[in-house]
Amino acid sequence: IIQHNIRVASEYYQRIRGSRLAQLLGLSGVELEKEISSMVSDGEVYAKIDRPNDIVRFKQQKSAEAVLSDWAGDISTLLNLIDT
């Protein structure tokens, strides 16, 4: 059940404080880190834990090229909407 809840949280949050996620799941910080680490090792979820800032990131940051490509696609779509 805990791993299912972590997967659900990873769909809704890009980043969240570890203490808040642990509170939502009813776990200690150590238990949360253990569960997330296990899931990452098994390839079930993407996550990075920033211990000093107590932040769990679930979404992989996009490269600059990917951001520009997405932006260019959005501009192209916008221009097509304006033309019609």
N, CA, C and O atoms as a Maestro MAE file, in Angstrom:
{
 s_m_m2io_version
 :::
 2.0.0
}

f_m_ct {
 s_m_title
 :::
 protein
 m_atom[336] {
  # First column is atom index #
  i_m_mmod_type
  r_m_x_coord
  r_m_y_coord
  r_m_z_coord
  i_m_residue_number
  s_m_chain_name
  s_m_pdb_residue_name
  s_m_pdb_atom_name
  i_m_atomic_number
  :::
  1 25 0.835 -1.185 0.000 1 A "ILE " " N  " 7
  2 3 0.000 0.000 0.000 1 A "ILE " " CA " 6
  3 2 0.878 1.246 0.000 1 A "ILE " " C  " 6
  4 15 0.556 2.225 -0.673 1 A "ILE " " O  " 8
  5 25 1.976 1.224 0.741 2 A "ILE " " N  " 7
  6 3 2.860 2.390 0.818 2 A "ILE " " CA " 6
  7 2 3.435 2.710 -0.551 2 A "ILE " " C  " 6
  8 15 3.454 3.871 -0.960 2 A "ILE " " O  " 8
  9 25 3.907 1.685 -1.269 3 A "GLN " " N  " 7
  10 3 4.499 1.930 -2.583 3 A "GLN " " CA " 6
  11 2 3.458 2.439 -3.566 3 A "GLN " " C  " 6
  12 15 3.763 3.284 -4.407 3 A "GLN " " O  " 8
  13 25 2.239 1.937 -3.470 4 A "HIS " " N  " 7
  14 3 1.155 2.447 -4.318 4 A "HIS " " CA " 6
  15 2 0.929 3.933 -4.042 4 A "HIS " " C  " 6
  16 15 0.781 4.726 -4.971 4 A "HIS " " O  " 8
  17 25 0.902 4.302 -2.775 5 A "ASN " " N  " 7
  18 3 0.680 5.704 -2.414 5 A "ASN " " CA " 6
  19 2 1.823 6.596 -2.876 5 A "ASN " " C  " 6
  20 15 1.596 7.744 -3.256 5 A "ASN " " O  " 8
  21 25 3.045 6.083 -2.847 6 A "ILE " " N  " 7
  22 3 4.186 6.857 -3.354 6 A "ILE " " CA " 6
  23 2 4.054 7.050 -4.860 6 A "ILE " " C  " 6
  24 15 4.340 8.134 -5.369 6 A "ILE " " O  " 8
  25 25 3.621 6.006 -5.586 7 A "ARG " " N  " 7
  26 3 3.409 6.135 -7.040 7 A "ARG " " CA " 6
  27 2 2.334 7.178 -7.336 7 A "ARG " " C  " 6
  28 15 2.482 7.981 -8.257 7 A "ARG " " O  " 8
  29 25 1.262 7.167 -6.563 8 A "VAL " " N  " 7
  30 3 0.186 8.155 -6.747 8 A "VAL " " CA " 6
  31 2 0.723 9.556 -6.481 8 A "VAL " " C  " 6
  32 15 0.450 10.480 -7.247 8 A "VAL " " O  " 8
  33 25 1.483 9.721 -5.402 9 A "ALA " " N  " 7
  34 3 2.055 11.030 -5.077 9 A "ALA " " CA " 6
  35 2 2.978 11.504 -6.187 9 A "ALA " " C  " 6
  36 15 3.032 12.698 -6.480 9 A "ALA " " O  " 8
  37 25 3.709 10.579 -6.811 10 A "SER " " N  " 7
  38 3 4.634 10.966 -7.885 10 A "SER " " CA " 6
  39 2 3.899 11.471 -9.120 10 A "SER " " C  " 6
  40 15 4.468 12.209 -9.923 10 A "SER " " O  " 8
  41 25 2.639 11.077 -9.276 11 A "GLU " " N  " 7
  42 3 1.833 11.567 -10.396 11 A "GLU " " CA " 6
  43 2 1.309 12.973 -10.138 11 A "GLU " " C  " 6
  44 15 1.114 13.748 -11.074 11 A "GLU " " O  " 8
  45 25 1.081 13.304 -8.873 12 A "TYR " " N  " 7
  46 3 0.493 14.592 -8.522 12 A "TYR " " CA " 6
  47 2 1.510 15.666 -8.158 12 A "TYR " " C  " 6
  48 15 1.227 16.857 -8.282 12 A "TYR " " O  " 8
  49 25 2.677 15.256 -7.714 13 A "TYR " " N  " 7
  50 3 3.684 16.212 -7.265 13 A "TYR " " CA " 6
  51 2 4.946 16.101 -8.108 13 A "TYR " " C  " 6
  52 15 5.435 15.000 -8.360 13 A "TYR " " O  " 8
  53 25 5.474 17.239 -8.543 14 A "GLN " " N  " 7
  54 3 6.790 17.263 -9.179 14 A "GLN " " CA " 6
  55 2 7.857 17.277 -8.104 14 A "GLN " " C  " 6
  56 15 8.895 16.629 -8.234 14 A "GLN " " O  " 8
  57 25 7.595 18.018 -7.044 15 A "ARG " " N  " 7
  58 3 8.488 18.044 -5.894 15 A "ARG " " CA " 6
  59 2 7.665 18.347 -4.654 15 A "ARG " " C  " 6
  60 15 6.674 19.076 -4.696 15 A "ARG " " O  " 8
  61 25 8.105 17.770 -3.562 16 A "ILE " " N  " 7
  62 3 7.390 17.913 -2.302 16 A "ILE " " CA " 6
  63 2 8.409 17.752 -1.173 16 A "ILE " " C  " 6
  64 15 9.395 17.029 -1.313 16 A "ILE " " O  " 8
  65 25 8.168 18.412 -0.088 17 A "ARG " " N  " 7
  66 3 9.045 18.250 1.074 17 A "ARG " " CA " 6
  67 2 8.917 16.826 1.596 17 A "ARG " " C  " 6
  68 15 7.816 16.283 1.694 17 A "ARG " " O  " 8
  69 25 10.040 16.238 1.923 18 A "GLY " " N  " 7
  70 3 10.043 14.881 2.440 18 A "GLY " " CA " 6
  71 2 9.225 14.748 3.709 18 A "GLY " " C  " 6
  72 15 8.522 13.756 3.901 18 A "GLY " " O  " 8
  73 25 9.314 15.745 4.575 19 A "SER " " N  " 7
  74 3 8.560 15.706 5.827 19 A "SER " " CA " 6
  75 2 7.049 15.719 5.563 19 A "SER " " C  " 6
  76 15 6.290 15.043 6.256 19 A "SER " " O  " 8
  77 25 6.622 16.485 4.567 20 A "ARG " " N  " 7
  78 3 5.193 16.553 4.223 20 A "ARG " " CA " 6
  79 2 4.714 15.230 3.633 20 A "ARG " " C  " 6
  80 15 3.647 14.737 3.999 20 A "ARG " " O  " 8
  81 25 5.499 14.652 2.720 21 A "LEU " " N  " 7
  82 3 5.136 13.378 2.117 21 A "LEU " " CA " 6
  83 2 5.093 12.285 3.183 21 A "LEU " " C  " 6
  84 15 4.182 11.458 3.188 21 A "LEU " " O  " 8
  85 25 6.062 12.278 4.071 22 A "ALA " " N  " 7
  86 3 6.076 11.297 5.152 22 A "ALA " " CA " 6
  87 2 4.835 11.455 6.024 22 A "ALA " " C  " 6
  88 15 4.237 10.465 6.445 22 A "ALA " " O  " 8
  89 25 4.451 12.702 6.293 23 A "GLN " " N  " 7
  90 3 3.254 12.962 7.094 23 A "GLN " " CA " 6
  91 2 2.012 12.443 6.377 23 A "GLN " " C  " 6
  92 15 1.159 11.812 7.001 23 A "GLN " " O  " 8
  93 25 1.901 12.701 5.073 24 A "LEU " " N  " 7
  94 3 0.746 12.244 4.310 24 A "LEU " " CA " 6
  95 2 0.642 10.722 4.297 24 A "LEU " " C  " 6
  96 15 -0.456 10.166 4.320 24 A "LEU " " O  " 8
  97 25 1.798 10.051 4.262 25 A "LEU " " N  " 7
  98 3 1.814 8.592 4.191 25 A "LEU " " CA " 6
  99 2 1.870 7.920 5.563 25 A "LEU " " C  " 6
  100 15 1.767 6.697 5.662 25 A "LEU " " O  " 8
  101 25 2.031 8.710 6.609 26 A "GLY " " N  " 7
  102 3 2.103 8.156 7.948 26 A "GLY " " CA " 6
  103 2 3.392 7.398 8.217 26 A "GLY " " C  " 6
  104 15 3.391 6.386 8.918 26 A "GLY " " O  " 8
  105 25 4.495 7.892 7.655 27 A "LEU " " N  " 7
  106 3 5.804 7.252 7.803 27 A "LEU " " CA " 6
  107 2 6.784 8.200 8.479 27 A "LEU " " C  " 6
  108 15 6.542 9.404 8.565 27 A "LEU " " O  " 8
  109 25 7.876 7.653 8.949 28 A "SER " " N  " 7
  110 3 8.975 8.498 9.414 28 A "SER " " CA " 6
  111 2 9.808 8.868 8.185 28 A "SER " " C  " 6
  112 15 9.657 8.264 7.123 28 A "SER " " O  " 8
  113 25 10.673 9.847 8.331 29 A "GLY " " N  " 7
  114 3 11.532 10.254 7.226 29 A "GLY " " CA " 6
  115 2 12.441 9.133 6.745 29 A "GLY " " C  " 6
  116 15 12.679 8.988 5.546 29 A "GLY " " O  " 8
  117 25 12.944 8.346 7.681 30 A "VAL " " N  " 7
  118 3 13.832 7.229 7.339 30 A "VAL " " CA " 6
  119 2 13.073 6.161 6.567 30 A "VAL " " C  " 6
  120 15 13.585 5.630 5.581 30 A "VAL " " O  " 8
  121 25 11.855 5.839 7.004 31 A "GLU " " N  " 7
  122 3 11.036 4.839 6.304 31 A "GLU " " CA " 6
  123 2 10.684 5.306 4.899 31 A "GLU " " C  " 6
  124 15 10.710 4.520 3.951 31 A "GLU " " O  " 8
  125 25 10.353 6.593 4.767 32 A "LEU " " N  " 7
  126 3 10.018 7.143 3.457 32 A "LEU " " CA " 6
  127 2 11.204 7.034 2.518 32 A "LEU " " C  " 6
  128 15 11.057 6.591 1.379 32 A "LEU " " O  " 8
  129 25 12.377 7.432 2.985 33 A "GLU " " N  " 7
  130 3 13.569 7.382 2.142 33 A "GLU " " CA " 6
  131 2 13.880 5.938 1.735 33 A "GLU " " C  " 6
  132 15 14.270 5.683 0.595 33 A "GLU " " O  " 8
  133 25 13.709 5.012 2.652 34 A "LYS " " N  " 7
  134 3 13.951 3.599 2.362 34 A "LYS " " CA " 6
  135 2 12.999 3.102 1.271 34 A "LYS " " C  " 6
  136 15 13.431 2.427 0.337 34 A "LYS " " O  " 8
  137 25 11.727 3.425 1.381 35 A "GLU " " N  " 7
  138 3 10.736 2.991 0.391 35 A "GLU " " CA " 6
  139 2 11.001 3.604 -0.981 35 A "GLU " " C  " 6
  140 15 10.959 2.910 -1.997 35 A "GLU " " O  " 8
  141 25 11.277 4.922 -1.004 36 A "ILE " " N  " 7
  142 3 11.536 5.587 -2.285 36 A "ILE " " CA " 6
  143 2 12.802 5.031 -2.914 36 A "ILE " " C  " 6
  144 15 12.833 4.789 -4.121 36 A "ILE " " O  " 8
  145 25 13.842 4.825 -2.126 37 A "SER " " N  " 7
  146 3 15.095 4.278 -2.645 37 A "SER " " CA " 6
  147 2 14.882 2.897 -3.245 37 A "SER " " C  " 6
  148 15 15.427 2.585 -4.304 37 A "SER " " O  " 8
  149 25 14.105 2.084 -2.583 38 A "SER " " N  " 7
  150 3 13.803 0.747 -3.085 38 A "SER " " CA " 6
  151 2 13.057 0.818 -4.415 38 A "SER " " C  " 6
  152 15 13.364 0.073 -5.346 38 A "SER " " O  " 8
  153 25 12.082 1.711 -4.499 39 A "MET " " N  " 7
  154 3 11.298 1.844 -5.725 39 A "MET " " CA " 6
  155 2 12.141 2.370 -6.872 39 A "MET " " C  " 6
  156 15 11.978 1.931 -8.010 39 A "MET " " O  " 8
  157 25 13.043 3.306 -6.591 40 A "VAL " " N  " 7
  158 3 13.932 3.838 -7.627 40 A "VAL " " CA " 6
  159 2 14.870 2.735 -8.118 40 A "VAL " " C  " 6
  160 15 15.098 2.600 -9.320 40 A "VAL " " O  " 8
  161 25 15.406 1.957 -7.198 41 A "SER " " N  " 7
  162 3 16.305 0.862 -7.557 41 A "SER " " CA " 6
  163 2 15.607 -0.180 -8.426 41 A "SER " " C  " 6
  164 15 16.220 -0.757 -9.324 41 A "SER " " O  " 8
  165 25 14.330 -0.416 -8.158 42 A "ASP " " N  " 7
  166 3 13.560 -1.394 -8.929 42 A "ASP " " CA " 6
  167 2 13.008 -0.809 -10.227 42 A "ASP " " C  " 6
  168 15 12.404 -1.530 -11.022 42 A "ASP " " O  " 8
  169 25 13.210 0.495 -10.448 43 A "GLY " " N  " 7
  170 3 12.728 1.148 -11.662 43 A "GLY " " CA " 6
  171 2 11.240 1.427 -11.658 43 A "GLY " " C  " 6
  172 15 10.654 1.660 -12.715 43 A "GLY " " O  " 8
  173 25 10.618 1.407 -10.491 44 A "GLU " " N  " 7
  174 3 9.179 1.637 -10.403 44 A "GLU " " CA " 6
  175 2 8.801 3.109 -10.477 44 A "GLU " " C  " 6
  176 15 7.692 3.452 -10.887 44 A "GLU " " O  " 8
  177 25 9.730 3.984 -10.078 45 A "VAL " " N  " 7
  178 3 9.435 5.415 -10.047 45 A "VAL " " CA " 6
  179 2 10.749 6.174 -10.228 45 A "VAL " " C  " 6
  180 15 11.812 5.687 -9.845 45 A "VAL " " O  " 8
  181 25 10.668 7.372 -10.815 46 A "TYR " " N  " 7
  182 3 11.832 8.251 -10.897 46 A "TYR " " CA " 6
  183 2 11.745 9.215 -9.728 46 A "TYR " " C  " 6
  184 15 10.712 9.851 -9.518 46 A "TYR " " O  " 8
  185 25 12.822 9.325 -8.967 47 A "ALA " " N  " 7
  186 3 12.836 10.273 -7.853 47 A "ALA " " CA " 6
  187 2 14.271 10.617 -7.497 47 A "ALA " " C  " 6
  188 15 15.187 9.811 -7.666 47 A "ALA " " O  " 8
  189 25 14.443 11.830 -7.001 48 A "LYS " " N  " 7
  190 3 15.714 12.276 -6.431 48 A "LYS " " CA " 6
  191 2 15.402 12.895 -5.081 48 A "LYS " " C  " 6
  192 15 14.442 13.651 -4.935 48 A "LYS " " O  " 8
  193 25 16.222 12.567 -4.105 49 A "ILE " " N  " 7
  194 3 16.024 13.088 -2.761 49 A "ILE " " CA " 6
  195 2 17.141 14.068 -2.446 49 A "ILE " " C  " 6
  196 15 18.322 13.724 -2.489 49 A "ILE " " O  " 8
  197 25 16.749 15.291 -2.129 50 A "ASP " " N  " 7
  198 3 17.693 16.331 -1.730 50 A "ASP " " CA " 6
  199 2 17.633 16.418 -0.205 50 A "ASP " " C  " 6
  200 15 16.797 17.129 0.352 50 A "ASP " " O  " 8
  201 25 18.519 15.695 0.454 51 A "ARG " " N  " 7
  202 3 18.488 15.615 1.912 51 A "ARG " " CA " 6
  203 2 18.663 16.957 2.615 51 A "ARG " " C  " 6
  204 15 17.889 17.266 3.522 51 A "ARG " " O  " 8
  205 25 19.660 17.773 2.228 52 A "PRO " " N  " 7
  206 3 19.846 19.043 2.961 52 A "PRO " " CA " 6
  207 2 18.616 19.953 2.917 52 A "PRO " " C  " 6
  208 15 18.315 20.641 3.893 52 A "PRO " " O  " 8
  209 25 17.911 19.955 1.789 53 A "ASN " " N  " 7
  210 3 16.730 20.812 1.661 53 A "ASN " " CA " 6
  211 2 15.421 20.073 1.929 53 A "ASN " " C  " 6
  212 15 14.349 20.677 1.887 53 A "ASN " " O  " 8
  213 25 15.502 18.772 2.204 54 A "ASP " " N  " 7
  214 3 14.340 17.933 2.490 54 A "ASP " " CA " 6
  215 2 13.304 18.000 1.371 54 A "ASP " " C  " 6
  216 15 12.116 18.207 1.618 54 A "ASP " " O  " 8
  217 25 13.778 17.820 0.130 55 A "ILE " " N  " 7
  218 3 12.882 17.866 -1.022 55 A "ILE " " CA " 6
  219 2 13.003 16.565 -1.814 55 A "ILE " " C  " 6
  220 15 14.103 16.081 -2.077 55 A "ILE " " O  " 8
  221 25 11.852 16.011 -2.187 56 A "VAL " " N  " 7
  222 3 11.801 14.837 -3.054 56 A "VAL " " CA " 6
  223 2 11.300 15.319 -4.403 56 A "VAL " " C  " 6
  224 15 10.225 15.910 -4.496 56 A "VAL " " O  " 8
  225 25 12.080 15.066 -5.450 57 A "ARG " " N  " 7
  226 3 11.682 15.429 -6.816 57 A "ARG " " CA " 6
  227 2 11.281 14.163 -7.561 57 A "ARG " " C  " 6
  228 15 12.039 13.194 -7.614 57 A "ARG " " O  " 8
  229 25 10.080 14.182 -8.137 58 A "PHE " " N  " 7
  230 3 9.587 13.021 -8.858 58 A "PHE " " CA " 6
  231 2 9.700 13.169 -10.368 58 A "PHE " " C  " 6
  232 15 9.715 12.165 -11.080 58 A "PHE " " O  " 8
  233 25 9.778 14.352 -10.857 59 A "LYS " " N  " 7
  234 3 9.856 14.550 -12.305 59 A "LYS " " CA " 6
  235 2 11.281 14.864 -12.707 59 A "LYS " " C  " 6
  236 15 11.953 15.689 -12.088 59 A "LYS " " O  " 8
  237 25 11.726 14.197 -13.749 60 A "GLN " " N  " 7
  238 3 13.072 14.452 -14.249 60 A "GLN " " CA " 6
  239 2 13.086 15.824 -14.917 60 A "GLN " " C  " 6
  240 15 12.201 16.144 -15.711 60 A "GLN " " O  " 8
  241 25 14.084 16.624 -14.593 61 A "GLN " " N  " 7
  242 3 14.170 17.952 -15.183 61 A "GLN " " CA " 6
  243 2 14.509 17.834 -16.656 61 A "GLN " " C  " 6
  244 15 15.344 17.021 -17.054 61 A "GLN " " O  " 8
  245 25 13.849 18.656 -17.459 62 A "LYS " " N  " 7
  246 3 14.082 18.628 -18.897 62 A "LYS " " CA " 6
  247 2 15.384 19.340 -19.236 62 A "LYS " " C  " 6
  248 15 15.796 20.282 -18.559 62 A "LYS " " O  " 8
  249 25 16.015 18.867 -20.293 63 A "SER " " N  " 7
  250 3 17.217 19.530 -20.771 63 A "SER " " CA " 6
  251 2 16.819 20.845 -21.435 63 A "SER " " C  " 6
  252 15 15.651 21.058 -21.758 63 A "SER " " O  " 8
  253 25 17.785 21.711 -21.634 64 A "ALA " " N  " 7
  254 3 17.513 23.001 -22.279 64 A "ALA " " CA " 6
  255 2 16.968 22.790 -23.687 64 A "ALA " " C  " 6
  256 15 16.090 23.529 -24.133 64 A "ALA " " O  " 8
  257 25 17.482 21.792 -24.379 65 A "GLU " " N  " 7
  258 3 17.009 21.509 -25.741 65 A "GLU " " CA " 6
  259 2 15.541 21.084 -25.738 65 A "GLU " " C  " 6
  260 15 14.772 21.491 -26.609 65 A "GLU " " O  " 8
  261 25 15.157 20.270 -24.764 66 A "ALA " " N  " 7
  262 3 13.773 19.815 -24.686 66 A "ALA " " CA " 6
  263 2 12.835 20.974 -24.365 66 A "ALA " " C  " 6
  264 15 11.740 21.058 -24.920 66 A "ALA " " O  " 8
  265 25 13.256 21.859 -23.481 67 A "VAL " " N  " 7
  266 3 12.438 23.027 -23.145 67 A "VAL " " CA " 6
  267 2 12.248 23.911 -24.372 67 A "VAL " " C  " 6
  268 15 11.137 24.362 -24.649 67 A "VAL " " O  " 8
  269 25 13.326 24.158 -25.103 68 A "LEU " " N  " 7
  270 3 13.231 24.984 -26.312 68 A "LEU " " CA " 6
  271 2 12.370 24.321 -27.377 68 A "LEU " " C  " 6
  272 15 11.604 24.994 -28.068 68 A "LEU " " O  " 8
  273 25 12.492 23.015 -27.510 69 A "SER " " N  " 7
  274 3 11.682 22.290 -28.481 69 A "SER " " CA " 6
  275 2 10.200 22.383 -28.128 69 A "SER " " C  " 6
  276 15 9.366 22.613 -29.003 69 A "SER " " O  " 8
  277 25 9.876 22.208 -26.864 70 A "ASP " " N  " 7
  278 3 8.479 22.349 -26.418 70 A "ASP " " CA " 6
  279 2 7.970 23.767 -26.659 70 A "ASP " " C  " 6
  280 15 6.845 23.962 -27.117 70 A "ASP " " O  " 8
  281 25 8.799 24.740 -26.351 71 A "TRP " " N  " 7
  282 3 8.431 26.140 -26.537 71 A "TRP " " CA " 6
  283 2 8.167 26.425 -28.016 71 A "TRP " " C  " 6
  284 15 7.178 27.074 -28.359 71 A "TRP " " O  " 8
  285 25 9.046 25.944 -28.886 72 A "ALA " " N  " 7
  286 3 8.881 26.159 -30.325 72 A "ALA " " CA " 6
  287 2 7.589 25.513 -30.824 72 A "ALA " " C  " 6
  288 15 6.890 26.084 -31.661 72 A "ALA " " O  " 8
  289 25 7.276 24.332 -30.314 73 A "GLY " " N  " 7
  290 3 6.031 23.667 -30.691 73 A "GLY " " CA " 6
  291 2 4.815 24.453 -30.233 73 A "GLY " " C  " 6
  292 15 3.827 24.555 -30.960 73 A "GLY " " O  " 8
  293 25 4.884 25.013 -29.019 74 A "ASP " " N  " 7
  294 3 3.772 25.819 -28.505 74 A "ASP " " CA " 6
  295 2 3.584 27.090 -29.325 74 A "ASP " " C  " 6
  296 15 2.453 27.489 -29.602 74 A "ASP " " O  " 8
  297 25 4.686 27.728 -29.713 75 A "ILE " " N  " 7
  298 3 4.606 28.943 -30.548 75 A "ILE " " CA " 6
  299 2 4.007 28.607 -31.906 75 A "ILE " " C  " 6
  300 15 3.178 29.354 -32.426 75 A "ILE " " O  " 8
  301 25 4.425 27.486 -32.479 76 A "SER " " N  " 7
  302 3 3.894 27.063 -33.777 76 A "SER " " CA " 6
  303 2 2.388 26.821 -33.682 76 A "SER " " C  " 6
  304 15 1.639 27.234 -34.567 76 A "SER " " O  " 8
  305 25 1.947 26.167 -32.631 77 A "THR " " N  " 7
  306 3 0.521 25.927 -32.433 77 A "THR " " CA " 6
  307 2 -0.233 27.245 -32.272 77 A "THR " " C  " 6
  308 15 -1.314 27.417 -32.836 77 A "THR " " O  " 8
  309 25 0.322 28.154 -31.521 78 A "LEU " " N  " 7
  310 3 -0.296 29.467 -31.321 78 A "LEU " " CA " 6
  311 2 -0.421 30.225 -32.627 78 A "LEU " " C  " 6
  312 15 -1.463 30.817 -32.909 78 A "LEU " " O  " 8
  313 25 0.637 30.209 -33.427 79 A "LEU " " N  " 7
  314 3 0.595 30.903 -34.729 79 A "LEU " " CA " 6
  315 2 -0.450 30.279 -35.652 79 A "LEU " " C  " 6
  316 15 -1.121 30.996 -36.395 79 A "LEU " " O  " 8
  317 25 -0.594 28.975 -35.614 80 A "ASN " " N  " 7
  318 3 -1.620 28.312 -36.434 80 A "ASN " " CA " 6
  319 2 -3.021 28.710 -35.983 80 A "ASN " " C  " 6
  320 15 -3.915 28.872 -36.813 80 A "ASN " " O  " 8
  321 25 -3.218 28.869 -34.680 81 A "LEU " " N  " 7
  322 3 -4.513 29.301 -34.167 81 A "LEU " " CA " 6
  323 2 -4.832 30.736 -34.578 81 A "LEU " " C  " 6
  324 15 -5.985 31.072 -34.849 81 A "LEU " " O  " 8
  325 25 -3.808 31.572 -34.620 82 A "ILE " " N  " 7
  326 3 -3.992 32.972 -34.993 82 A "ILE " " CA " 6
  327 2 -4.348 33.084 -36.484 82 A "ILE " " C  " 6
  328 15 -5.180 33.905 -36.869 82 A "ILE " " O  " 8
  329 25 -3.714 32.255 -37.310 83 A "ASP " " N  " 7
  330 3 -3.966 32.296 -38.755 83 A "ASP " " CA " 6
  331 2 -5.366 31.833 -39.128 83 A "ASP " " C  " 6
  332 15 -5.887 32.234 -40.169 83 A "ASP " " O  " 8
  333 25 -5.980 31.002 -38.308 84 A "THR " " N  " 7
  334 3 -7.303 30.491 -38.673 84 A "THR " " CA " 6
  335 2 -8.413 31.286 -38.083 84 A "THR " " C  " 6
  336 15 -9.583 30.972 -38.304 84 A "THR " " O  " 8
  :::
 }
 m_bond[335] {
  # First column is bond index #
  i_m_from
  i_m_to
  i_m_order
  :::
  1 1 2 1
  2 2 3 1
  3 3 4 2
  4 3 5 1
  5 5 6 1
  6 6 7 1
  7 7 8 2
  8 7 9 1
  9 9 10 1
  10 10 11 1
  11 11 12 2
  12 11 13 1
  13 13 14 1
  14 14 15 1
  15 15 16 2
  16 15 17 1
  17 17 18 1
  18 18 19 1
  19 19 20 2
  20 19 21 1
  21 21 22 1
  22 22 23 1
  23 23 24 2
  24 23 25 1
  25 25 26 1
  26 26 27 1
  27 27 28 2
  28 27 29 1
  29 29 30 1
  30 30 31 1
  31 31 32 2
  32 31 33 1
  33 33 34 1
  34 34 35 1
  35 35 36 2
  36 35 37 1
  37 37 38 1
  38 38 39 1
  39 39 40 2
  40 39 41 1
  41 41 42 1
  42 42 43 1
  43 43 44 2
  44 43 45 1
  45 45 46 1
  46 46 47 1
  47 47 48 2
  48 47 49 1
  49 49 50 1
  50 50 51 1
  51 51 52 2
  52 51 53 1
  53 53 54 1
  54 54 55 1
  55 55 56 2
  56 55 57 1
  57 57 58 1
  58 58 59 1
  59 59 60 2
  60 59 61 1
  61 61 62 1
  62 62 63 1
  63 63 64 2
  64 63 65 1
  65 65 66 1
  66 66 67 1
  67 67 68 2
  68 67 69 1
  69 69 70 1
  70 70 71 1
  71 71 72 2
  72 71 73 1
  73 73 74 1
  74 74 75 1
  75 75 76 2
  76 75 77 1
  77 77 78 1
  78 78 79 1
  79 79 80 2
  80 79 81 1
  81 81 82 1
  82 82 83 1
  83 83 84 2
  84 83 85 1
  85 85 86 1
  86 86 87 1
  87 87 88 2
  88 87 89 1
  89 89 90 1
  90 90 91 1
  91 91 92 2
  92 91 93 1
  93 93 94 1
  94 94 95 1
  95 95 96 2
  96 95 97 1
  97 97 98 1
  98 98 99 1
  99 99 100 2
  100 99 101 1
  101 101 102 1
  102 102 103 1
  103 103 104 2
  104 103 105 1
  105 105 106 1
  106 106 107 1
  107 107 108 2
  108 107 109 1
  109 109 110 1
  110 110 111 1
  111 111 112 2
  112 111 113 1
  113 113 114 1
  114 114 115 1
  115 115 116 2
  116 115 117 1
  117 117 118 1
  118 118 119 1
  119 119 120 2
  120 119 121 1
  121 121 122 1
  122 122 123 1
  123 123 124 2
  124 123 125 1
  125 125 126 1
  126 126 127 1
  127 127 128 2
  128 127 129 1
  129 129 130 1
  130 130 131 1
  131 131 132 2
  132 131 133 1
  133 133 134 1
  134 134 135 1
  135 135 136 2
  136 135 137 1
  137 137 138 1
  138 138 139 1
  139 139 140 2
  140 139 141 1
  141 141 142 1
  142 142 143 1
  143 143 144 2
  144 143 145 1
  145 145 146 1
  146 146 147 1
  147 147 148 2
  148 147 149 1
  149 149 150 1
  150 150 151 1
  151 151 152 2
  152 151 153 1
  153 153 154 1
  154 154 155 1
  155 155 156 2
  156 155 157 1
  157 157 158 1
  158 158 159 1
  159 159 160 2
  160 159 161 1
  161 161 162 1
  162 162 163 1
  163 163 164 2
  164 163 165 1
  165 165 166 1
  166 166 167 1
  167 167 168 2
  168 167 169 1
  169 169 170 1
  170 170 171 1
  171 171 172 2
  172 171 173 1
  173 173 174 1
  174 174 175 1
  175 175 176 2
  176 175 177 1
  177 177 178 1
  178 178 179 1
  179 179 180 2
  180 179 181 1
  181 181 182 1
  182 182 183 1
  183 183 184 2
  184 183 185 1
  185 185 186 1
  186 186 187 1
  187 187 188 2
  188 187 189 1
  189 189 190 1
  190 190 191 1
  191 191 192 2
  192 191 193 1
  193 193 194 1
  194 194 195 1
  195 195 196 2
  196 195 197 1
  197 197 198 1
  198 198 199 1
  199 199 200 2
  200 199 201 1
  201 201 202 1
  202 202 203 1
  203 203 204 2
  204 203 205 1
  205 205 206 1
  206 206 207 1
  207 207 208 2
  208 207 209 1
  209 209 210 1
  210 210 211 1
  211 211 212 2
  212 211 213 1
  213 213 214 1
  214 214 215 1
  215 215 216 2
  216 215 217 1
  217 217 218 1
  218 218 219 1
  219 219 220 2
  220 219 221 1
  221 221 222 1
  222 222 223 1
  223 223 224 2
  224 223 225 1
  225 225 226 1
  226 226 227 1
  227 227 228 2
  228 227 229 1
  229 229 230 1
  230 230 231 1
  231 231 232 2
  232 231 233 1
  233 233 234 1
  234 234 235 1
  235 235 236 2
  236 235 237 1
  237 237 238 1
  238 238 239 1
  239 239 240 2
  240 239 241 1
  241 241 242 1
  242 242 243 1
  243 243 244 2
  244 243 245 1
  245 245 246 1
  246 246 247 1
  247 247 248 2
  248 247 249 1
  249 249 250 1
  250 250 251 1
  251 251 252 2
  252 251 253 1
  253 253 254 1
  254 254 255 1
  255 255 256 2
  256 255 257 1
  257 257 258 1
  258 258 259 1
  259 259 260 2
  260 259 261 1
  261 261 262 1
  262 262 263 1
  263 263 264 2
  264 263 265 1
  265 265 266 1
  266 266 267 1
  267 267 268 2
  268 267 269 1
  269 269 270 1
  270 270 271 1
  271 271 272 2
  272 271 273 1
  273 273 274 1
  274 274 275 1
  275 275 276 2
  276 275 277 1
  277 277 278 1
  278 278 279 1
  279 279 280 2
  280 279 281 1
  281 281 282 1
  282 282 283 1
  283 283 284 2
  284 283 285 1
  285 285 286 1
  286 286 287 1
  287 287 288 2
  288 287 289 1
  289 289 290 1
  290 290 291 1
  291 291 292 2
  292 291 293 1
  293 293 294 1
  294 294 295 1
  295 295 296 2
  296 295 297 1
  297 297 298 1
  298 298 299 1
  299 299 300 2
  300 299 301 1
  301 301 302 1
  302 302 303 1
  303 303 304 2
  304 303 305 1
  305 305 306 1
  306 306 307 1
  307 307 308 2
  308 307 309 1
  309 309 310 1
  310 310 311 1
  311 311 312 2
  312 311 313 1
  313 313 314 1
  314 314 315 1
  315 315 316 2
  316 315 317 1
  317 317 318 1
  318 318 319 1
  319 319 320 2
  320 319 321 1
  321 321 322 1
  322 322 323 1
  323 323 324 2
  324 323 325 1
  325 325 326 1
  326 326 327 1
  327 327 328 2
  328 327 329 1
  329 329 330 1
  330 330 331 1
  331 331 332 2
  332 331 333 1
  333 333 334 1
  334 334 335 1
  335 335 336 2
  :::
 }
}
